């Protein structure tokens, strides 16, 4: 069933192709003349997320893709949920928290089987998506996460600013092998960067904020609409379209040229985060 927006259904609305505004001046070295930056110059992503959580007084937190727990351990909140298919925890993930719940299962099963709002005693304030590094997995994680969000919830997604052609290969084994003896040893982002053009096209109502967090960027989605079914209703259409979407150096160069990338420090300065995110 389609959600109504005025006189158009969600399915009808995706046929409208809004113009994507390209902002200037550019805020990364890539936009100042280089095609791609060698490295991003912002704060390490987990430190940035921890500071954002503190500034927004996050009480309820959900993380998809915990693995070792390095990021989860830095987040201060009351209730936290971590999801991973195979935990290898070597951090104190309970630090600065009253309660932590871990679910060792796929994110698809988690969103299907777990009452997240009940488990957290409310809607999550911050959600971090860092699961399987393939765009269709992140797409599902995003629309499932939005469904259990409130208007104020902030969704963060990792690895959407890749630095080389090798790291965006969909096959992790090939990507890791190609990274040996390079500055990017074992780095693999996959093609999750495609979530940005997907959301630009199919969900222009969202506000996307892209930051130069090390090592491979963060993208935040705000102004969420938990009632929207556009992405879910058009899932196979989107997957078919973006599976054939170019995934090479030229494509990610164009990706950098079309997006405004904001420096982490600018968002953390004073109350600047409230200028970028729904509060």
N, C-alpha and C positions, 0 to 999 in steps of 0.2 A: 504494500500500500504506500502510495506516495504522499509525502508531507506537502501541504499547500503553502505557497508563498505568493500572496496576491492572487492573480488569475492564472499563475503557471505552476505546474507540478515540478517536483525536484527533477524528474526525468526530462521534462521540457526545458528546464533552465540550463542544462548542460550543453544545449545546442547554441547557447549564446556565448560568443567568444570575446570576452572583454579585453581591452588593450592593457598590456602589462606596462606599468610606468617604470621607466628606467631612471633611477635617481642619480644625481651627481652633486658634488664631486665624488669620485670613487674613493674608497677608504682602505684599499689594500694595495700592496706593491704591484699586484697583477694588473690593477687598473691604472697604474701610473706608468705603464710601459711594458712591464714584463707580462708574458702570456700567463704563466702560473707562478705563484710564489713558491720558493723552495720549502719554506716552512711558514706556518701562521705565527704571528707575533703576539697573540693575545694570551690571557691567563689559561693555565691548564684547565681542561673542561670540568673536571670534578671539583676543583677549587672554585670555579666560577659558579657551578650549580649550588655548592654549599653556601656561597655568599648570597646568591639570589634567594635561596630558601630562608636564610636568616633575615634578609630585607623584607621578604613577604610574610614573615612570621608563619611559615608553613607548619601545620600541625599534622596533616595526613599526607603521606607520601607513598607512591607506587613506583617500583622500578622493574622494568622488563629487561632481562639480560644482566644478571648480577655477577656470575662467574666467581671471581675471587673476593668480591665484596669491597673493593677499594673505593668505589664511588659511594655505595650505600653507607659505608662506615663514616663518611664525612658529613652526611646530612643530619642536621639536628631537627627533630620533630617529636610529636607525641607517639603517633602510631605509624608504622611503616610496613609495607609488604614488599617482598622480593620474590621474583619469579625467574626460574632458570631450569633448563632441561637437565643440567648436570652441575651442581654446585661444587666449587673447589675453594671454599671459604678459608682465607688465611688472614682476615682482618677482624677487628672487634666491631661487628656490624650493629651491635646494640648500643654503641657509644652515643650519648646524648639523646636517648629515646626511652620511652616508657615501655613500649611493646613492639616487637618485631615478629612478623609471621612470614615463613618461607614456604613456597609452593614449588616443588620439583616436578615440573610438568611443562608442556608446551604452552606458549601464550594463547594459542587458539583454544586449548582445553581449559586453561585458566579462565578466560573471559566467558566461556560457555558454562562452566561448572561452578564457579565461585561467585557468591554474592559480595562483590567488592565493597559496595557501600555499607553493607552490614558489617563486614569484616573490619573496615576502617572506622566504623561508627560515624559515617558521613562521606560526602564526596571528597575525593583526593584534591588537595590544594596544588600539588605538583606531581607530574608524571614524567618519568624519564624512560624513553624507548630506545633500547640498545640491544635488540635481539638479533635474529638472523639477518645477515647483511645482504638481503635480496629485496628489491623494492616491493614486490607483492606481499611479502611478509610484513614489512613496515606499514604498508597500506592497510592491511587487516588490523594490525596493532593500533594504528591511528584511529580508524573509525570505531573500533571496539573501546578504545580509551576515551574517545570523545563521548561515547554513549553513556559512560558512568561518571562524566564530569559535571561540574556546575559551570555557570557563566564565567566565574572567576578563576577556574582551574587553568593552569599553565602547563602545556605539553612541550617537552623538550625532546629533540631527536638528534642523535649523534651521527658523525661520519658523513655529513652531507656536503662537505667541502674537501673532496679528495685532492691530492697533490700530484699524482702521476697517473698515467694510463694503466700501468701494471696493477695498481691497487683497486681499480674499479672492475676488474674481471670478475665475472659471476662465479667462477670456480675458485674456491679458496685455495686449494692445493696448487693450482697454477699460479695464482697471485703470490702466494708465499714463496714458491720456488723462484719466481722472477725477482723477488725482493732481496734475495741473498746477495751479500757483498754490495749493498746499496745503503744510502742513508735511511732507508725505510724498511729495515729488517723486520720481516714477518708482518708488515702492515697490510691489512685487507679491509677496505671499506665496502667492497661490492658495489652494486649500482643503486644503493639507497638514496643517492643524491637526486634520483628521478622523482622522489616524493615532492620536491619543490615545484617543478613544472606541473605535476599532477594536481596539486592543491591550487596552484595559480589558475589552472584551467577549469577544474571542476568545483572548486570551492573559493571563488573570489571574495566571499563574505568573510573569510578568515583573515586575520592579520598575522603575517609571517615576519619574524625578526631573525636575521641571520648574523651570527657573531663569529669573530675570528679566533675562537678558543682553540688552544692546542689540544691534540695534534691535528685533528681533521674537522674542526668546526662544530658548531651547534646551530640548530634551527629551532625557534620557538614558535608555537602556534597559540594564538590568543583570540579572544572574541568567539569562543566556541559556541556551537549550537548542538546540544545533546539530542535534539529532536530530528536533526537532519539525517536522511537516509540516502543521500545522493551517492556517496562513495560505495556503500553497501549494495544499493540497487544497480549500480553500473560497474560492479567489480570486474566482471569478465570483459566487458567492453574496454575498461581502463587497462587491464593486464594485457590484452591482445594489442592494444595501441602502443603501450610503452615498452612491451617486450621487444618490439622492432624499432623502437626509438634509438637513435645512435648512442652507443656507449663507448666512446673513444676520446682521444685527446681533444679533437676539434669540438666535440660535444661539451666537454667540461670547460673548455676555454669560453665557449659561448655562454655556458651556465654562469661563469664568473662575470662576464661582461653584462649580463642582463640583471644581475642582482646587486642590491646595495648590501655590503658587508660592513657591519658596525664593529668598532673596537670595543672589547669587553669593558675596558676602563670607563668608557663613556656611559655605558649603561649603569655601572656600579656607582658612578659619581653622584653623591647627594641623593636626591629623590628621582633621578633620571629614569630609573626602571619604570616608574609609574607613567612616564610619557610613552613608553613602548608597549606596556602590557596592561590588560584590563585588571583593575584593582578592586 
